[in-house]
Every structure is written in structure tokens, then in C-alpha cells.
Amino acid sequence: MDSQTVTKIAFLSRLKVADDKIESTKEEFTGILRWVDQLKEVNTDGVEPLVSVNQNNIIMRKDEVTDGNKSAEILANAPMKEYGYFAVPKVVE
């Protein structure tokens, strides 16, 4: 990998790399590419791809209203209420 490639990758990745850090960034990028090559060596035949790291099945429930029409009970503890809604003091002039 050359300095021009490092500059291009940094630009595409939206990374700000100072001119005096290009050499060290080149070494880091090379190390990352070596690690990716090492991952390619892992045998993944017969391994099912994961949708998530958690293999729990989400149990879907029927979407139904279980309670409601309790606005009077909800507003009972409100310090101020008006027309069936919470009322708050005006804060903007």
C-alpha cells in the first residue's frame, strides 16, 4: 500500500490524516488487511448466517387495546388540567 492509496482511503472514509501520520496509518491499514485475510481462512462451510447474535425467537402477540378510556383517572393527579388535557404554565412570551 502506498501513500496515495492511504490518502484516498482516508478521504473516502472521512478520516482526517495529517501528512506526518500517513506512514503510521499505512501500517495500521496494512495490519487491518492482514487481519481480514486471516478471517478469510476460517472454514465457515455449513454455518448458518445469523440475523442477530441473539437467537431468541420473538413471540408476536395480537395487537389489541387492553385498556383505555381512562382519561379522567389519568388526569385526576394532574395539578392543572383543561379541556381533558394536561395544562402547563406558559414559558415563552
C-alpha positions as CSV (number, residue, x, y, z in Angstrom):
1,M,0.0,0.0,0.0
2,D,1.4,3.4,-0.9
3,S,0.8,6.9,0.5
4,Q,-1.6,7.8,-2.3
5,T,-3.8,4.8,-1.5
6,V,-3.8,5.7,2.2
7,T,-4.8,9.3,1.4
8,K,-7.6,8.1,-0.9
9,I,-8.9,5.6,1.7
10,A,-8.8,8.3,4.4
11,F,-10.7,10.7,2.1
12,L,-13.4,8.1,1.3
13,S,-13.7,7.1,5.0
14,R,-13.9,10.7,6.0
15,L,-10.8,10.3,8.2
16,K,-8.5,13.3,8.7
17,V,-4.9,12.0,8.5
18,A,-2.1,14.6,8.9
19,D,0.8,14.3,6.4
20,D,3.2,13.3,9.2
21,K,0.9,10.4,10.2
22,I,0.5,8.8,6.7
23,E,3.3,6.3,7.3
24,S,1.8,5.1,10.6
25,T,-1.7,5.0,9.1
26,K,-0.3,2.9,6.2
27,E,1.0,0.4,8.7
28,E,-2.4,0.3,10.5
29,F,-4.3,-0.2,7.2
30,T,-1.9,-3.0,6.2
31,G,-2.5,-4.7,9.6
32,I,-6.2,-4.4,9.1
33,L,-6.0,-6.0,5.7
34,R,-3.8,-8.8,7.1
35,W,-6.4,-9.5,9.8
36,V,-9.2,-9.6,7.1
37,D,-7.1,-12.1,5.1
38,Q,-6.7,-14.2,8.3
39,L,-10.5,-14.2,8.7
40,K,-10.9,-15.4,5.2
41,E,-9.0,-18.6,6.2
42,V,-11.7,-19.6,8.7
43,N,-13.8,-22.5,7.4
44,T,-17.5,-21.4,7.5
45,D,-18.9,-24.3,5.5
46,G,-22.2,-25.4,7.0
47,V,-22.5,-22.4,9.3
48,E,-25.9,-20.7,9.0
49,P,-25.7,-17.0,8.7
50,L,-27.1,-15.1,11.8
51,V,-29.7,-12.4,11.6
52,S,-28.8,-11.4,15.1
53,V,-26.3,-12.6,17.7
54,N,-29.3,-13.4,19.9
55,Q,-31.1,-16.5,18.5
56,N,-34.2,-15.9,20.6
57,N,-37.4,-16.0,18.6
58,I,-39.6,-13.0,19.2
59,I,-43.1,-14.1,20.2
60,M,-45.6,-11.9,18.5
61,R,-48.7,-11.0,20.3
62,K,-52.0,-10.0,18.9
63,D,-52.2,-6.2,18.8
64,E,-55.3,-5.2,20.7
65,V,-56.3,-2.5,23.1
66,T,-56.2,-3.8,26.6
67,D,-57.3,-0.7,28.5
68,G,-58.2,2.8,27.6
69,N,-60.8,5.4,28.1
70,K,-59.2,6.3,31.4
71,S,-58.5,10.0,30.8
72,A,-60.4,11.0,33.9
73,E,-58.3,8.7,36.1
74,I,-55.1,9.8,34.4
75,L,-55.9,13.5,34.8
76,A,-57.0,13.0,38.4
77,N,-53.5,13.6,39.7
78,A,-52.6,16.4,37.3
79,P,-52.0,19.7,39.1
80,M,-53.6,21.6,36.2
81,K,-55.9,20.3,33.5
82,E,-58.0,21.9,30.9
83,Y,-60.5,20.5,28.3
84,G,-59.4,16.9,29.1
85,Y,-55.7,17.6,28.6
86,F,-52.7,18.4,30.9
87,A,-52.2,22.1,31.3
88,V,-48.8,23.7,31.8
89,P,-47.8,27.3,32.6
90,K,-46.8,29.4,29.6
91,V,-43.0,29.6,29.4
92,V,-42.5,31.5,26.2
93,E,-43.6,35.1,25.8
